[in-house]
Amino acid sequence: MYYVVEKIKKEFKIYITAIILVVISECIGTISFQVGWGKIVLFPMLFALIIAVLLGPDLIGYFKLEECKTASALVLVAITPFMAKLGILAGGNIPKLVALGPALILQEFGNLGTMFLSIPVALLLGMKREAIGACYSINRETNLGLSIHVFGPDSPETRGTFAIYIIGSVIGTVYMGFLASLMASTKLFHPWALGMASGVGSGSMMAAATATLANIYPEYANDIFMLGGASDMLTGIDGIYMRMFVAIPLALKLYDWLAPKLGSQKQ
């Protein structure tokens, strides 16, 4: 009991600030505006995230690094009720999941396509072998462990993976919410496809994307949540093998081919 009380005291600042940010963000509400042919919708959750980033140790400095590490562990706790809801939705829609099973499994190949864009851009920006680790996946916790296992903890590839891991932790959720809104505004994809695409292997990013899509397509809300959760789960199951046996070898081949043409001398 003493340990629990002390832990609450230590994290009290985080809890209070989170409540205040929720109130401020809800007061701001949902903002939508036209950008060219697309419509961008910004939701309260995005505003809360942006304000929280500004309060970090590298900007305003309201939160210290130790408090940021403590808060990161609380993300899983906060998102657990949402994940439970996704499980209930999936259990009640098993026939639909089975019917869409091949698409859910094959979507993992779509994640490989990003390397054909990201590796050339990374090389043009001056990255060397860091580009391999930075570009072969979305680089969450499992990918960080995989990079350390394959390349070693002090390798440039692992440094690239860790850099994207940090960036994803800071702006990934905001980016996914924004991207989901932008893709929905094009009207090129069915809401089911967008829901499946939200499951990138990060629970918080998936939550941001599916919440945005559910607001845009309220008639498909349950389907979007269900498919996003199932997709995220499958990405966690088969994604590690896809990255180990396909993504990393492909990234190495692309780097060896493109580095002499686009980058500086290889390390």
C-alpha positions as CSV (number, residue, x, y, z in Angstrom):
1,M,0.0,0.0,0.0
2,Y,2.9,2.4,0.8
3,Y,4.4,1.7,-2.6
4,V,1.2,2.5,-4.3
5,V,0.7,5.8,-2.4
6,E,4.3,6.8,-3.2
7,K,3.9,6.0,-6.8
8,I,0.7,8.1,-7.1
9,K,2.5,11.0,-5.4
10,K,5.3,10.7,-7.9
11,E,3.0,10.6,-10.9
12,F,0.4,13.1,-9.6
13,K,1.8,15.9,-11.8
14,I,1.3,13.7,-14.8
15,Y,-2.3,12.8,-14.0
16,I,-3.3,16.4,-13.3
17,T,-1.7,17.7,-16.4
18,A,-3.3,15.0,-18.5
19,I,-6.8,16.0,-17.2
20,I,-6.1,19.7,-17.8
21,L,-4.9,18.9,-21.4
22,V,-8.1,16.8,-22.0
23,V,-10.3,19.7,-20.9
24,I,-8.4,22.2,-23.0
25,S,-8.5,20.0,-26.1
26,E,-12.2,19.3,-25.7
27,C,-12.8,23.0,-25.4
28,I,-10.9,23.5,-28.7
29,G,-13.1,20.8,-30.3
30,T,-12.8,19.4,-33.8
31,I,-11.4,21.7,-36.5
32,S,-11.7,20.9,-40.2
33,F,-10.4,22.9,-43.2
34,Q,-9.9,22.4,-46.9
35,V,-6.4,21.8,-48.3
36,G,-6.5,21.7,-52.1
37,W,-8.7,18.8,-53.0
38,G,-8.5,17.2,-49.5
39,K,-10.2,18.0,-46.3
40,I,-8.2,17.9,-43.1
41,V,-9.9,17.1,-39.8
42,L,-8.1,17.8,-36.5
43,F,-9.5,16.1,-33.4
44,P,-9.1,17.0,-29.7
45,M,-6.7,14.1,-29.1
46,L,-4.2,15.6,-31.6
47,F,-4.3,19.0,-29.8
48,A,-3.6,17.2,-26.5
49,L,-0.6,15.5,-28.0
50,I,0.8,18.6,-29.5
51,I,0.5,20.6,-26.3
52,A,2.1,17.7,-24.4
53,V,5.0,17.6,-26.8
54,L,5.6,21.3,-26.2
55,L,5.7,20.7,-22.4
56,G,8.5,18.2,-22.9
57,P,12.1,18.6,-21.6
58,D,13.5,19.8,-24.9
59,L,11.0,22.6,-25.4
60,I,9.2,24.4,-22.5
61,G,10.7,22.0,-20.0
62,Y,7.6,21.6,-17.8
63,F,8.2,17.8,-17.7
64,K,11.6,16.3,-16.9
65,L,13.1,13.4,-18.8
66,E,12.3,11.0,-15.9
67,E,8.7,12.1,-15.9
68,C,8.5,11.5,-19.7
69,K,9.8,8.0,-19.2
70,T,7.2,7.4,-16.4
71,A,4.4,8.7,-18.7
72,S,5.4,6.5,-21.6
73,A,4.8,3.4,-19.4
74,L,1.2,4.7,-18.6
75,V,0.3,4.8,-22.3
76,L,-0.4,1.0,-22.2
77,V,-2.6,1.5,-19.2
78,A,-4.6,4.3,-20.8
79,I,-5.1,2.4,-24.1
80,T,-6.1,-1.0,-22.5
81,P,-9.9,-0.3,-22.3
82,F,-9.8,0.7,-26.0
83,M,-8.0,-2.5,-26.9
84,A,-10.5,-4.5,-24.9
85,K,-13.3,-2.9,-26.9
86,L,-11.5,-3.9,-30.1
87,G,-11.3,-7.5,-28.9
88,I,-15.1,-7.5,-28.2
89,L,-15.8,-6.1,-31.6
90,A,-13.5,-8.6,-33.3
91,G,-15.2,-11.5,-31.4
92,G,-18.6,-10.4,-32.6
93,N,-17.5,-10.0,-36.2
94,I,-15.5,-13.2,-36.7
95,P,-17.3,-14.1,-40.1
96,K,-16.3,-10.7,-41.5
97,L,-12.7,-11.1,-40.3
98,V,-12.5,-14.5,-41.9
99,A,-13.9,-13.1,-45.1
100,L,-11.3,-10.3,-45.1
101,G,-8.5,-12.6,-43.8
102,P,-6.4,-12.7,-47.0
103,A,-6.4,-8.9,-47.3
104,L,-5.4,-8.6,-43.6
105,I,-2.5,-11.0,-44.1
106,L,-1.3,-9.7,-47.4
107,Q,-1.4,-6.0,-46.3
108,E,2.0,-6.7,-44.6
109,F,3.5,-6.7,-48.0
110,G,2.2,-3.2,-48.5
111,N,4.4,-2.0,-45.6
112,L,7.5,-3.0,-47.6
113,G,6.6,-0.5,-50.3
114,T,7.6,2.4,-48.1
115,M,11.2,1.5,-48.4
116,F,11.3,2.4,-52.1
117,L,10.5,5.9,-51.2
118,S,12.1,6.4,-47.8
119,I,15.6,4.9,-48.5
120,P,16.2,7.2,-51.5
121,V,15.0,10.2,-49.5
122,A,17.2,9.2,-46.5
123,L,20.3,8.9,-48.8
124,L,19.6,12.3,-50.4
125,L,19.4,13.8,-46.9
126,G,22.9,12.5,-46.1
127,M,22.2,9.3,-44.1
128,K,24.5,6.4,-44.6
129,R,23.9,2.9,-43.2
130,E,21.5,4.4,-40.7
131,A,19.0,4.6,-43.5
132,I,18.7,0.8,-43.5
133,G,17.6,0.7,-39.9
134,A,15.5,3.8,-40.2
135,C,13.5,2.7,-43.3
136,Y,12.9,-1.0,-43.1
137,S,9.9,-0.7,-40.8
138,I,7.8,1.6,-38.6
139,N,10.4,1.0,-35.9
140,R,8.5,0.3,-32.7
141,E,9.8,-1.7,-29.7
142,T,9.9,-5.1,-31.5
143,N,11.9,-3.6,-34.4
144,L,14.3,-2.0,-32.0
145,G,15.0,-5.4,-30.5
146,L,15.3,-6.9,-33.9
147,S,17.8,-4.4,-35.1
148,I,19.9,-4.9,-32.0
149,H,19.8,-8.7,-32.6
150,V,20.6,-8.5,-36.3
151,F,23.0,-5.5,-36.5
152,G,24.3,-5.1,-33.0
153,P,23.6,-2.4,-30.4
154,D,26.3,0.0,-31.5
155,S,25.7,-0.4,-35.3
156,P,24.7,2.6,-37.5
157,E,21.6,0.5,-38.6
158,T,20.5,0.3,-34.9
159,R,21.1,4.0,-34.5
160,G,18.8,4.6,-37.5
161,T,16.1,2.4,-36.0
162,F,16.4,4.1,-32.6
163,A,16.1,7.6,-34.2
164,I,12.9,6.7,-35.9
165,Y,11.6,5.1,-32.7
166,I,12.1,8.4,-30.9
167,I,10.5,10.4,-33.6
168,G,7.6,8.0,-33.8
169,S,7.1,8.3,-30.0
170,V,7.0,12.1,-30.2
171,I,4.9,12.8,-33.4
172,G,3.8,9.4,-34.6
173,T,0.3,9.6,-33.2
174,V,-0.3,13.1,-34.4
175,Y,1.0,12.1,-37.8
176,M,-1.2,9.0,-38.1
177,G,-4.3,11.0,-37.2
178,F,-3.5,13.6,-39.8
179,L,-2.6,11.1,-42.4
180,A,-5.8,9.1,-41.9
181,S,-7.8,12.3,-42.3
182,L,-6.0,13.2,-45.5
183,M,-6.4,9.7,-47.0
184,A,-10.1,9.7,-46.2
185,S,-10.6,13.1,-47.9
186,T,-9.3,11.7,-51.2
187,K,-12.3,9.2,-51.4
188,L,-10.0,6.8,-53.1
189,F,-10.2,4.0,-50.5
190,H,-13.0,2.2,-48.8
191,P,-13.3,2.8,-45.1
192,W,-12.6,-0.9,-44.5
193,A,-9.3,-0.5,-46.4
194,L,-8.4,2.6,-44.3
195,G,-9.3,0.8,-41.1
196,M,-6.9,-2.1,-42.0
197,A,-4.2,0.3,-43.0
198,S,-4.4,1.9,-39.5
199,G,-2.9,-1.3,-37.9
200,V,0.7,-0.4,-38.4
201,G,2.1,-2.2,-35.3
202,S,1.6,0.6,-32.8
203,G,-1.4,0.7,-30.5
204,S,-1.4,4.4,-30.0
205,M,-0.9,5.2,-33.7
206,M,-3.7,2.8,-34.6
207,A,-6.0,4.3,-32.0
208,A,-5.4,7.8,-33.4
209,A,-6.0,6.7,-37.0
210,T,-9.1,4.7,-36.3
211,A,-10.6,7.4,-34.0
212,T,-10.1,9.9,-36.9
213,L,-11.7,7.6,-39.4
214,A,-14.6,6.6,-37.2
215,N,-15.4,10.3,-36.8
216,I,-15.3,10.8,-40.6
217,Y,-17.3,7.6,-41.3
218,P,-19.6,7.1,-38.3
219,E,-21.7,4.5,-40.2
220,Y,-18.5,2.3,-40.5
221,A,-17.1,3.2,-37.0
222,N,-17.4,-0.4,-35.5
223,D,-15.9,-1.9,-38.6
224,I,-13.0,0.5,-38.7
225,F,-12.2,-0.1,-35.0
226,M,-12.5,-3.9,-35.5
227,L,-10.4,-4.1,-38.6
228,G,-7.8,-1.7,-37.2
229,G,-7.4,-3.8,-34.1
230,A,-7.2,-7.0,-36.0
231,S,-4.7,-5.6,-38.5
232,D,-2.5,-4.3,-35.6
233,M,-2.6,-7.7,-33.9
234,L,-1.6,-9.5,-37.1
235,T,1.1,-7.0,-37.8
236,G,2.5,-7.8,-34.3
237,I,2.3,-11.6,-35.0
238,D,3.6,-11.9,-38.6
239,G,5.4,-8.6,-38.8
240,I,8.5,-9.7,-37.0
241,Y,9.0,-12.6,-39.5
242,M,8.2,-10.3,-42.5
243,R,10.8,-7.8,-41.4
244,M,13.4,-10.4,-40.5
245,F,13.2,-12.5,-43.7
246,V,12.0,-10.0,-46.2
247,A,12.2,-6.3,-45.1
248,I,15.8,-6.3,-43.8
249,P,17.3,-8.2,-46.7
250,L,15.4,-6.0,-49.2
251,A,16.5,-2.8,-47.4
252,L,20.1,-4.0,-47.6
253,K,19.8,-4.7,-51.3
254,L,18.2,-1.3,-51.9
255,Y,20.9,0.4,-49.9
256,D,23.7,-1.4,-51.8
257,W,22.1,-0.4,-55.1
258,L,21.2,3.2,-54.3
259,A,24.0,4.4,-52.1
260,P,26.6,4.7,-54.9
261,K,24.1,6.7,-56.9
262,L,22.4,8.9,-54.3
263,G,24.5,8.9,-51.1
264,S,28.0,9.7,-50.0
265,Q,30.7,7.0,-49.7
266,K,29.3,4.0,-47.8
267,Q,30.5,3.3,-44.3
